[in-house]
Amino acid sequence: MRASGILLPISSIPSAYGIGTFSKEAYEFVDFLKEAGQSYWQILPLGPTGYGDSPYQSFSTFAGNPYYIDLEELIKEGMLTAKACEECDWGGSEGYVDYEKIYLSRSKMLKEAFENSSVKDSKAFKDFVKENDFWLPDYALYMAVKDSYEGNSWAEWDDDIRLRKADAIARYREELKEEIQFYEFQQYLFASQWAKLKKYANDNGIMIIGDIPIYVAFDSADAWANPELFQFDENCMPTGVAGCPPDAFSATGQLWGNPLYRWEYHKETGYAWWMQRIAYCYKLYDVIRIDHFRGFDEYYNIPFGDDTAEFGKWEKGPGYDLFKVMKEKLGDKPVIAEDLGFLTPSVIKLVKRTGYPGMKILQFAFDSREESDYLPHNYIANSVVYTGTHDNDTTVGWYSAINRKDRSFARRYLNIKGSKDIEWNFIRAAIASVSDTAIIPMQDYLGLGTEARINVPSTLGTNWKWRMVKGQLSDELAGRIFDLCKLYGRAKQ
């Protein structure tokens, strides 16, 4: 069935207090999606972020980001006062997140809410802790210990707790029990608020597409609590880390630094941790986009300690075996395979065998030097088309920066006549394409330039910050989106 949706991170919603949250503005965005005839809202990973603010480097693959908790809801429930929230410094811009200010103010407000709550006597809270006992105790302890070490990675902790000696675990659980409960409280609020927002979306015919990064961060509760899952030595340090080899975009490759999986161990356990992780994702989302799908076929192993990705080597991943087990254990769930980048015959074969739709990115199509798989006339129906993703520039920004030959090719291909509303030519091409699903970033519908880019891969400091401002959504825009999607058989009536 033909359908369409919009990509907008939670952090980009124009909520009060400096960052997008599960606030009334998030519910208004669902209303906008419905009015525009959309079927999907695609978001980025929901995990708690650390250094660099990337949702792809989270402190836990199961936990939620406490930044997304709606403080206005806590004011209504009497845990906070509006005055206390307004007195905090949330940064000076409506259009960009100031993560340092958010970190300091959000933590302070949530601590105050915790102290004012009656959570310790709440049956719902106790039930939540019990239901999530397969990850929450490790995560809450990890964060509390991390705080006691001034935020340092677990690699820098004392050996007894770093290596999870039983007496050290028991001692820290006792010493930090208040802090541990504070982290459990944050997760309870996150889960309660997200469940309500997701239900509202689903009740209004909107499905959530969520993102599952293939790797977890080294500085995470997952790596600390489950060293057996990863390629670690006897001191729980990585022997190799993830990344990409040198290519036309990067002479020294990309050094991501994530720990690599011990796939033979995962296979022995029937991929138990993966099944738990994926099943949990389907509680949070309706469809999951699996990031860096290529890594399940082959992954790039860079020796730990190297400064660049030049001397890594390709090794075999689990291949179809993991997805076979997933289908047996969880049923035939909806998945989008992020199959971008250089694809070998074996990864193309793997995507085909799973039956999952791959991704088509219009911005990758207009290379005047060669015929591209990303040109719409080469698409198949079982695919998801995007003008660009969170890793691309906005369409307006990209179009203004490409070379003259590529721009001339795009103009001929899309029959672009003038220079007004350039982005709508690309949006129309995506919506008109044969792909079953079309997802358009919100910035493209708003006609925004490079200032609204979400992420520049392999850079730090300016990413994940862009936000919509109040007033940018309108009935007129919803109507224009609806009419275009209706014209090409995608609009929900």
C-alpha positions as CSV (number, residue, x, y, z in Angstrom):
1,M,0.0,0.0,0.0
2,R,1.3,3.5,-0.9
3,A,1.9,5.7,2.1
4,S,3.9,8.7,3.2
5,G,5.3,10.3,6.4
6,I,7.5,13.0,7.8
7,L,10.9,12.8,9.5
8,L,11.1,15.0,12.6
9,P,13.3,14.2,15.7
10,I,11.6,14.7,19.1
11,S,14.3,17.2,20.0
12,S,13.1,19.4,17.1
13,I,9.6,19.9,18.4
14,P,8.9,23.6,19.5
15,S,8.2,22.7,23.2
16,A,8.8,25.0,26.1
17,Y,12.1,24.9,28.0
18,G,14.8,24.6,25.4
19,I,14.3,21.2,23.7
20,G,11.5,19.2,22.0
21,T,9.6,17.0,24.5
22,F,6.4,14.8,24.7
23,S,4.6,18.1,25.1
24,K,1.3,19.5,23.8
25,E,3.3,20.6,20.7
26,A,4.1,17.0,20.0
27,Y,0.4,16.1,20.1
28,E,-0.2,19.1,17.7
29,F,2.4,17.7,15.3
30,V,0.4,14.4,15.3
31,D,-2.7,16.5,14.4
32,F,-0.7,18.1,11.6
33,L,0.4,14.7,10.3
34,K,-3.3,13.6,10.3
35,E,-4.5,16.7,8.5
36,A,-1.7,16.3,5.9
37,G,-2.9,12.7,5.2
38,Q,0.3,11.1,6.5
39,S,0.7,7.5,7.8
40,Y,4.1,7.8,9.5
41,W,6.1,9.9,11.9
42,Q,9.8,8.9,11.7
43,I,12.0,9.9,14.7
44,L,15.6,9.3,15.7
45,P,16.7,6.9,18.5
46,L,15.2,7.9,21.8
47,G,18.1,6.9,24.1
48,P,19.9,9.1,26.6
49,T,22.8,11.0,24.9
50,G,26.2,11.8,26.2
51,Y,29.3,13.4,24.7
52,G,28.6,14.9,21.3
53,D,24.8,14.7,22.0
54,S,24.3,12.0,19.3
55,P,21.3,9.7,19.7
56,Y,23.5,7.1,18.0
57,Q,25.9,7.1,21.0
58,S,23.6,6.4,23.9
59,F,24.2,5.4,27.5
60,S,21.7,2.6,27.0
61,T,20.0,0.8,24.2
62,F,16.9,0.4,26.4
63,A,16.6,3.6,28.3
64,G,14.9,6.8,27.2
65,N,16.3,10.3,27.0
66,P,15.1,12.3,30.1
67,Y,15.4,15.5,28.1
68,Y,12.2,14.5,26.3
69,I,10.1,14.4,29.6
70,D,7.5,17.2,29.4
71,L,8.1,19.5,32.3
72,E,4.7,21.2,31.8
73,E,3.1,17.8,32.6
74,L,5.1,17.7,35.8
75,I,3.9,21.2,36.7
76,K,0.2,20.0,36.2
77,E,0.9,17.0,38.4
78,G,2.3,19.3,41.2
79,M,5.8,18.0,41.1
80,L,7.2,21.3,39.8
81,T,6.2,24.9,39.7
82,A,6.2,27.0,36.5
83,K,8.2,29.6,38.4
84,A,11.0,27.1,39.1
85,C,11.1,26.1,35.4
86,E,11.1,29.6,34.1
87,E,14.0,30.6,36.4
88,C,16.3,28.1,34.7
89,D,18.6,29.0,31.8
90,W,17.5,27.0,28.8
91,G,19.7,28.8,26.3
92,G,19.1,31.9,24.3
93,S,17.6,30.4,21.0
94,E,14.2,29.2,20.1
95,G,15.5,27.5,16.9
96,Y,18.5,25.6,18.4
97,V,19.1,23.4,21.4
98,D,21.8,24.5,23.8
99,Y,22.8,21.1,25.2
100,E,25.1,22.4,28.0
101,K,22.3,24.6,29.4
102,I,19.7,21.8,28.9
103,Y,22.0,19.3,30.8
104,L,22.4,21.6,33.8
105,S,18.8,22.8,34.0
106,R,17.0,19.6,33.1
107,S,18.8,17.5,35.7
108,K,18.0,20.1,38.4
109,M,14.3,20.2,37.5
110,L,13.9,16.5,37.4
111,K,15.7,16.1,40.7
112,E,13.2,18.6,42.2
113,A,10.3,16.7,40.7
114,F,11.7,13.4,42.1
115,E,11.9,15.0,45.6
116,N,8.4,16.4,45.4
117,S,6.9,13.1,44.1
118,S,5.3,10.3,46.0
119,V,6.9,7.8,43.6
120,K,8.3,5.6,46.4
121,D,4.8,4.6,47.4
122,S,3.5,4.3,43.8
123,K,2.3,0.9,42.7
124,A,2.6,2.0,39.0
125,F,6.2,2.9,39.6
126,K,7.0,-0.4,41.4
127,D,5.3,-2.3,38.6
128,F,7.3,-0.4,36.0
129,V,10.6,-1.2,37.8
130,K,9.6,-4.9,38.0
131,E,8.6,-5.2,34.3
132,N,11.9,-3.7,33.2
133,D,14.2,-5.7,35.5
134,F,16.1,-7.1,32.5
135,W,17.8,-3.7,31.9
136,L,16.7,-1.0,34.4
137,P,18.7,-2.1,37.5
138,D,21.9,-2.2,35.4
139,Y,21.2,1.2,33.7
140,A,20.2,3.0,36.9
141,L,23.3,1.7,38.8
142,Y,25.5,2.5,35.9
143,M,24.4,6.1,35.7
144,A,24.6,6.6,39.5
145,V,28.1,5.2,39.6
146,K,29.0,7.3,36.6
147,D,27.9,10.4,38.4
148,S,30.0,9.4,41.5
149,Y,33.0,9.3,39.1
150,E,32.2,12.8,37.8
151,G,30.8,11.5,34.5
152,N,33.8,9.5,33.5
153,S,33.4,6.4,31.3
154,W,33.4,3.0,33.1
155,A,36.8,2.3,31.6
156,E,38.2,4.8,34.2
157,W,36.4,3.4,37.2
158,D,38.1,1.4,40.0
159,D,38.6,-2.2,39.0
160,D,36.2,-3.7,41.5
161,I,33.2,-1.9,40.1
162,R,34.5,-1.7,36.5
163,L,34.8,-5.5,36.5
164,R,31.4,-5.8,38.3
165,K,32.8,-7.7,41.4
166,A,29.8,-8.8,43.5
167,D,30.8,-7.1,46.7
168,A,31.4,-3.8,44.8
169,I,28.0,-4.0,43.1
170,A,26.3,-4.6,46.5
171,R,28.2,-1.7,48.1
172,Y,27.4,0.8,45.4
173,R,23.7,-0.3,45.3
174,E,23.5,0.5,49.0
175,E,25.5,3.7,49.0
176,L,23.8,5.2,45.9
177,K,20.2,3.8,46.4
178,E,18.7,7.3,46.3
179,E,20.5,8.2,43.1
180,I,19.5,4.8,41.6
181,Q,15.9,5.4,42.3
182,F,16.2,8.9,40.8
183,Y,17.3,7.3,37.5
184,E,14.5,4.7,37.7
185,F,12.0,7.6,38.3
186,Q,13.2,9.4,35.1
187,Q,12.7,6.3,33.1
188,Y,9.2,5.8,34.6
189,L,8.3,9.3,33.5
190,F,9.8,8.9,30.1
191,A,8.0,5.6,29.5
192,S,4.6,6.8,30.8
193,Q,4.7,10.0,28.7
194,W,6.0,8.3,25.5
195,A,3.3,5.5,25.8
196,K,0.6,8.2,25.9
197,L,2.0,10.1,22.9
198,K,2.4,6.9,20.9
199,K,-1.1,5.8,21.7
200,Y,-2.4,9.2,20.6
201,A,-0.5,8.9,17.3
202,N,-1.7,5.3,16.7
203,D,-5.3,6.3,17.6
204,N,-5.1,9.0,14.9
205,G,-3.8,6.6,12.3
206,I,-0.1,7.6,12.6
207,M,2.5,4.9,13.0
208,I,5.9,5.6,14.5
209,I,9.1,4.7,12.6
210,G,12.0,4.4,15.2
211,D,15.6,3.8,14.7
212,I,17.8,1.0,16.1
213,P,21.5,1.7,15.7
214,I,23.4,-1.6,15.0
215,Y,26.0,-0.8,17.6
216,V,25.9,0.4,21.2
217,A,28.3,3.0,22.7
218,F,31.3,1.8,24.6
219,D,30.4,4.2,27.4
220,S,27.1,2.5,28.0
221,A,25.3,0.3,30.6
222,D,25.0,-2.3,27.8
223,A,28.8,-2.7,27.4
224,W,29.6,-2.5,31.1
225,A,26.9,-4.9,32.2
226,N,27.3,-7.5,29.4
227,P,31.0,-7.7,28.5
228,E,30.4,-11.3,27.2
229,L,28.4,-9.8,24.2
230,F,31.4,-7.9,22.9
231,Q,34.9,-8.4,21.6
232,F,36.6,-7.5,24.8
233,D,39.9,-8.8,26.4
234,E,40.2,-10.1,30.0
235,N,40.3,-6.5,31.3
236,C,37.0,-5.7,29.6
237,M,38.7,-3.4,27.0
238,P,37.8,-3.7,23.3
239,T,40.2,-5.6,21.0
240,G,38.7,-3.9,17.9
241,V,36.1,-1.2,17.3
242,A,33.6,-0.2,14.6
243,G,33.9,2.2,11.7
244,C,34.2,2.5,7.9
245,P,37.3,2.2,5.6
246,P,38.8,5.1,3.7
247,D,36.7,6.2,0.7
248,A,36.1,9.2,-1.6
249,F,34.6,11.2,1.3
250,S,37.2,10.4,3.9
251,A,40.9,9.6,3.2
252,T,41.4,8.0,6.6
253,G,37.9,6.4,6.9
254,Q,35.5,6.8,9.8
255,L,36.5,5.7,13.3
256,W,33.2,5.3,15.2
257,G,34.8,3.6,18.2
258,N,31.8,1.4,19.2
259,P,32.6,-2.1,20.5
260,L,32.1,-5.0,18.1
261,Y,29.9,-8.0,18.8
262,R,31.1,-11.5,19.5
263,W,28.7,-12.9,17.0
264,E,29.6,-16.6,17.7
265,Y,28.5,-16.0,21.3
266,H,25.2,-14.4,20.2
267,K,24.6,-17.4,17.9
268,E,25.1,-19.8,20.8
269,T,22.5,-18.0,22.8
270,G,20.0,-18.0,20.0
271,Y,20.6,-14.2,19.7
272,A,18.8,-13.8,23.1
273,W,20.1,-10.3,23.7
274,W,19.2,-9.2,20.2
275,M,15.7,-10.6,20.4
276,Q,15.2,-8.8,23.8
277,R,16.5,-5.6,22.3
278,I,14.3,-5.8,19.1
279,A,11.2,-6.9,21.0
280,Y,11.7,-3.9,23.3
281,C,12.0,-1.6,20.2
282,Y,8.6,-2.8,19.0
283,K,7.1,-1.6,22.3
284,L,8.4,1.8,21.5
285,Y,7.8,1.9,17.8
286,D,5.6,0.4,15.1
287,V,8.3,0.1,12.4
288,I,12.0,-0.1,13.0
289,R,14.7,1.2,10.7
290,I,17.8,-0.8,11.3
291,D,20.8,1.5,10.9
292,H,24.0,0.3,9.1
293,F,22.3,-2.9,7.8
294,R,25.5,-3.8,6.0
295,G,27.2,-4.6,9.3
296,F,25.1,-7.7,9.7
297,D,26.6,-9.1,6.5
298,E,30.2,-7.9,7.0
299,Y,31.6,-5.5,9.6
300,Y,34.8,-3.4,9.6
301,N,37.1,-4.2,12.5
302,I,39.6,-1.5,13.4
303,P,42.3,-2.4,15.9
304,F,41.6,-0.7,19.3
305,G,43.8,2.3,19.9
306,D,44.3,3.2,16.3
307,D,43.8,6.9,15.6
308,T,42.3,6.4,12.1
309,A,40.2,3.7,10.4
310,E,42.9,3.0,7.7
311,F,44.0,-0.4,9.0
312,G,40.8,-2.2,9.7
313,K,39.6,-5.4,8.1
314,W,36.3,-6.8,7.0
315,E,34.9,-9.7,8.9
316,K,31.7,-11.8,8.5
317,G,28.6,-10.9,10.5
318,P,25.7,-13.2,11.4
319,G,24.0,-12.8,8.0
320,Y,20.5,-14.0,7.5
321,D,20.7,-16.3,10.6
322,L,19.8,-13.4,13.0
323,F,16.8,-12.4,10.9
324,K,15.7,-16.0,10.5
325,V,15.6,-16.3,14.4
326,M,13.9,-12.9,14.6
327,K,11.1,-14.0,12.3
328,E,10.7,-17.3,14.2
329,K,10.6,-15.6,17.7
330,L,8.9,-12.3,17.0
331,G,6.9,-12.9,13.8
332,D,7.2,-11.0,10.5
333,K,7.6,-7.5,11.8
334,P,7.9,-4.3,9.7
335,V,11.5,-3.3,9.2
336,I,13.3,-0.7,7.0
337,A,16.9,-1.7,6.1
338,E,19.3,1.2,6.0
339,D,21.3,-0.2,3.0
340,L,23.1,3.0,2.0
341,G,26.8,3.4,1.0
342,F,28.9,0.9,-1.0
343,L,27.0,-2.4,-1.2
344,T,28.7,-5.7,-2.0
345,P,26.8,-8.4,-3.8
346,S,26.4,-10.3,-0.5
347,V,24.7,-7.5,1.3
348,I,22.4,-6.9,-1.6
349,K,21.5,-10.6,-1.4
350,L,20.9,-10.4,2.3
351,V,18.5,-7.4,2.0
352,K,16.7,-9.3,-0.8
353,R,16.5,-12.5,1.3
354,T,15.0,-10.7,4.3
355,G,12.3,-9.1,2.1
356,Y,12.8,-5.8,4.0
357,P,12.5,-2.6,1.9
358,G,15.8,-0.7,1.4
359,M,16.3,3.1,1.3
360,K,16.4,5.4,-1.7
361,I,17.9,8.9,-1.2
362,L,17.1,11.5,-3.9
363,Q,20.1,13.6,-3.1
364,F,22.3,10.7,-4.1
365,A,20.7,10.4,-7.5
366,F,22.1,13.4,-9.4
367,D,25.7,12.6,-10.1
368,S,26.0,13.7,-13.8
369,R,29.0,11.3,-14.2
370,E,27.1,8.1,-14.0
371,E,23.7,6.4,-13.9
372,S,22.6,6.0,-10.3
373,D,20.4,3.4,-8.5
374,Y,18.9,6.4,-6.7
375,L,17.2,7.9,-9.8
376,P,13.5,7.3,-9.4
377,H,13.1,5.4,-12.7
378,N,15.4,2.7,-11.1
379,Y,13.3,2.2,-8.0
380,I,11.3,-0.9,-7.0
381,A,8.0,-0.7,-5.1
382,N,9.5,-2.5,-2.1
383,S,11.6,0.5,-1.0
384,V,11.4,3.7,1.1
385,V,12.3,7.0,-0.6
386,Y,13.6,10.1,1.1
387,T,14.6,13.4,-0.3
388,G,17.4,13.2,2.4
389,T,18.0,11.8,5.8
390,H,19.1,13.3,9.1
391,D,22.7,12.8,7.8
392,N,22.1,14.9,4.7
393,D,21.9,18.6,4.2
394,T,18.4,20.0,3.6
395,T,17.3,19.8,0.0
396,V,17.6,23.6,-0.4
397,G,21.1,23.6,1.2
398,W,22.2,20.7,-0.9
399,Y,20.9,22.0,-4.1
400,S,22.6,25.4,-3.6
401,A,26.0,23.6,-3.0
402,I,26.1,21.0,-5.8
403,N,28.3,21.6,-8.9
404,R,26.9,23.2,-12.1
405,K,26.8,19.9,-14.1
406,D,24.9,18.0,-11.3
407,R,22.4,20.9,-10.9
408,S,21.9,21.0,-14.7
409,F,21.2,17.3,-14.7
410,A,18.7,17.6,-11.8
411,R,16.9,20.4,-13.6
412,R,16.6,18.4,-16.8
413,Y,15.5,15.2,-15.0
414,L,12.9,16.9,-12.8
415,N,11.9,19.5,-15.5
416,I,12.7,22.4,-13.1
417,K,11.9,25.7,-14.8
418,G,12.2,28.5,-12.3
419,S,14.1,29.0,-9.1
420,K,11.2,29.3,-6.7
421,D,10.3,26.6,-4.2
422,I,13.0,24.3,-5.6
423,E,12.5,21.8,-2.8
424,W,9.0,21.0,-4.0
425,N,10.3,19.6,-7.3
426,F,12.3,17.0,-5.3
427,I,9.4,16.3,-2.9
428,R,7.1,15.7,-5.8
429,A,9.6,13.3,-7.4
430,A,9.8,11.3,-4.1
431,I,6.0,11.3,-3.6
432,A,5.4,10.4,-7.3
433,S,7.9,7.6,-7.3
434,V,7.0,3.9,-7.4
435,S,8.4,3.3,-3.8
436,D,5.7,2.0,-1.5
437,T,6.6,4.6,1.2
438,A,7.9,8.2,0.9
439,I,9.4,10.0,4.0
440,I,10.2,13.7,3.7
441,P,12.2,15.6,6.4
442,M,10.1,18.4,7.9
443,Q,12.8,20.9,7.0
444,D,12.2,20.2,3.3
445,Y,8.5,20.9,3.6
446,L,9.4,24.1,5.3
447,G,11.8,25.1,2.6
448,L,14.8,25.6,5.0
449,G,18.5,25.8,4.1
450,T,21.7,24.4,5.6
451,E,21.0,26.3,8.9
452,A,18.4,23.5,9.6
453,R,20.7,20.6,8.9
454,I,20.5,18.0,11.7
455,N,23.8,16.2,11.4
456,V,27.1,16.4,9.5
457,P,28.6,12.9,10.0
458,S,32.1,12.6,11.6
459,T,31.9,16.2,13.1
460,L,31.2,17.4,16.6
461,G,29.8,20.5,18.1
462,T,27.0,21.7,15.8
463,N,24.8,18.6,15.4
464,W,21.4,17.5,16.6
465,K,20.4,21.1,17.5
466,W,17.9,22.3,14.9
467,R,14.3,23.0,16.2
468,M,11.1,24.1,14.6
469,V,9.8,27.4,16.0
470,K,6.2,28.0,16.8
471,G,4.1,29.1,13.8
472,Q,6.0,27.2,11.2
473,L,3.2,24.6,10.9
474,S,0.0,25.8,9.2
475,D,-3.2,24.5,7.9
476,E,-2.1,25.8,4.5
477,L,1.0,23.6,4.5
478,A,-0.9,20.6,5.7
479,G,-3.3,21.1,2.8
480,R,-0.5,21.4,0.3
481,I,1.1,18.2,1.5
482,F,-2.3,16.4,1.5
483,D,-3.1,17.5,-2.1
484,L,0.3,16.3,-3.4
485,C,0.1,12.9,-1.5
486,K,-3.5,12.5,-2.7
487,L,-2.5,13.2,-6.3
488,Y,0.0,10.3,-6.2
489,G,-2.1,7.8,-4.2
490,R,-0.5,8.2,-0.8
491,A,-2.8,10.4,1.3
492,K,-4.9,8.9,4.1
493,Q,-8.4,10.3,3.8
